[in-house]
Amino acid sequence: MNEPWTLYWQADRLDSAEANHSADDAAAIQAFWCSLAAALHTGGTVIDLATGNGTVPAALLGENPDLVITGVDKADIDPVRFLSTPGELASVDFRGGTDICSLPFDDGCFDAATSQFGIEYTPLQQTIPEAVRVIVRGGVVQLLMHRASSEIVAPAATRRFEMDALLADDGVLQKLAVFVASDTPADDLEAAGQAHLASEIVRTPGISGQIFEGINQAIQLVTTSNRQGARELCATMQMRLTADRDRLQFLEDCALDKPGFDAVIKLLEANGVSTEAAGELPAGAGAADDFVIGWQYRGRKT
Ligand SMILES: C[S@@+](CC[C@H](N)C(=O)[O-])C[C@H]1O[C@@H](n2cnc3c(N)ncnc32)[C@H](O)[C@@H]1O
């Protein structure tokens, strides 16, 4: 599953939250991490699990620039290289290609373990004991996890439906692949395009709009006898859209319902963590009343 994430992080994104959550949501998330950063002493050590391009380290360092942070992720991350403005992330020890099921660190070498929309993607029976193992006694575990039907997960599902339609066997990208592969008329491609535009699914400029723009470019390349260029463009569009669709599917699959969240708390407690706070992190002011950003958790190793 990590190729989609590697592609995603190499595209200059600090954040993973699919919904482009509102400024209010971003402020709520920032406050959640700032509270931890403020509670840690100067030179305190933090391991951020499934760190992506380091959005949690950035939030922590924004509040407490003297923290010593390690960020690990299975994807091929390198935020200082892939972000146009890495800022304070230059001080973070990022370790790409690192599976958090088995952390390459000694017992008790961090003051806190954090994860934002990360640990729930992993086998928790393995990763929770690992997270607890590497923190000191008295150390903090602070997590923000996806909640099913949250402000982030619900719009992600809508976007995935749009991608599924574009990638379907009778969808425009498959018809484009046939069109650019051989000297066939564009009738099927045109029909698929019309069907997509007439369908009930939500279409967005960022997904359908960009794919239709790419299709027009591919047709143009065929018209100017550059069939190879058209094939390459079609293959790139299919590869990128499939990666994006897969990421959204992972997100929906890993989002926790209430029993799932309770099970995480139980697992943490069984591994010697005493719960200090657990529940929903409410969405920002502009959201519907019943929306939340995700599940928040804070506990201390006893
Ligand atoms: C939704 S992103 C979250 C990234 C970051 N924490 C953020 O909030 O922007 C999920 C991340 O989990 C990582 N991941 C999934 N399984 C993993 C594993 N077993 N070990 C380490 N990282 C993993 C993915 O590579 C991806 O970067």
The ligand as an SDF file (V2000), in Angstrom:
LIG
                    3D

 27 29  0  0  0  0  0  0  0  0999 V2000
   -3.0480    9.4950    6.1690 C   0  0  0  0  0  0  0  0  0  0  0  0
   -1.3130    9.4250    6.1080 S   0  0  0  0  0  0  0  0  0  0  0  0
   -0.9050   10.3840    7.5390 C   0  0  0  0  0  0  0  0  0  0  0  0
    0.4090   11.0810    7.4810 C   0  0  0  0  0  0  0  0  0  0  0  0
    0.6430   12.1750    8.5170 C   0  0  0  0  0  0  0  0  0  0  0  0
    0.6200   11.6640    9.8490 N   0  0  0  0  0  0  0  0  0  0  0  0
   -0.3360   13.3090    8.3640 C   0  0  0  0  0  0  0  0  0  0  0  0
   -1.2270   13.4560    9.2050 O   0  0  0  0  0  0  0  0  0  0  0  0
   -0.2100   14.0610    7.3830 O   0  0  0  0  0  0  0  0  0  0  0  0
   -0.9920    7.7800    6.5960 C   0  0  0  0  0  0  0  0  0  0  0  0
    0.4710    7.4190    6.5780 C   0  0  0  0  0  0  0  0  0  0  0  0
    0.6400    6.1300    7.1960 O   0  0  0  0  0  0  0  0  0  0  0  0
    1.7630    5.5350    6.6010 C   0  0  0  0  0  0  0  0  0  0  0  0
    1.7810    4.1070    6.9510 N   0  0  0  0  0  0  0  0  0  0  0  0
    0.8410    3.1890    6.6760 C   0  0  0  0  0  0  0  0  0  0  0  0
    1.2020    1.9810    7.1790 N   0  0  0  0  0  0  0  0  0  0  0  0
    2.3900    2.1620    7.7940 C   0  0  0  0  0  0  0  0  0  0  0  0
    3.2800    1.3000    8.5180 C   0  0  0  0  0  0  0  0  0  0  0  0
    2.9960    0.0010    8.7140 N   0  0  0  0  0  0  0  0  0  0  0  0
    4.4280    1.8070    9.0100 N   0  0  0  0  0  0  0  0  0  0  0  0
    4.7280    3.1310    8.8230 C   0  0  0  0  0  0  0  0  0  0  0  0
    3.9300    3.9860    8.1570 N   0  0  0  0  0  0  0  0  0  0  0  0
    2.7680    3.5150    7.6550 C   0  0  0  0  0  0  0  0  0  0  0  0
    1.5670    5.8410    5.1230 C   0  0  0  0  0  0  0  0  0  0  0  0
    2.7440    5.6620    4.3760 O   0  0  0  0  0  0  0  0  0  0  0  0
    1.0940    7.3090    5.1910 C   0  0  0  0  0  0  0  0  0  0  0  0
    2.1570    8.1960    5.0630 O   0  0  0  0  0  0  0  0  0  0  0  0
  1  2  1  0
  2  3  1  0
  2 10  1  0
  3  4  1  0
  4  5  1  0
  5  6  1  0
  5  7  1  0
  7  8  2  0
  7  9  1  0
 10 11  1  0
 11 12  1  0
 11 26  1  0
 12 13  1  0
 13 14  1  0
 13 24  1  0
 14 15  1  0
 14 23  1  0
 15 16  2  0
 16 17  1  0
 17 18  1  0
 17 23  2  0
 18 19  1  0
 18 20  2  0
 20 21  1  0
 21 22  2  0
 22 23  1  0
 24 25  1  0
 24 26  1  0
 26 27  1  0
M  CHG  2   2   1   9  -1
M  END
$$$$
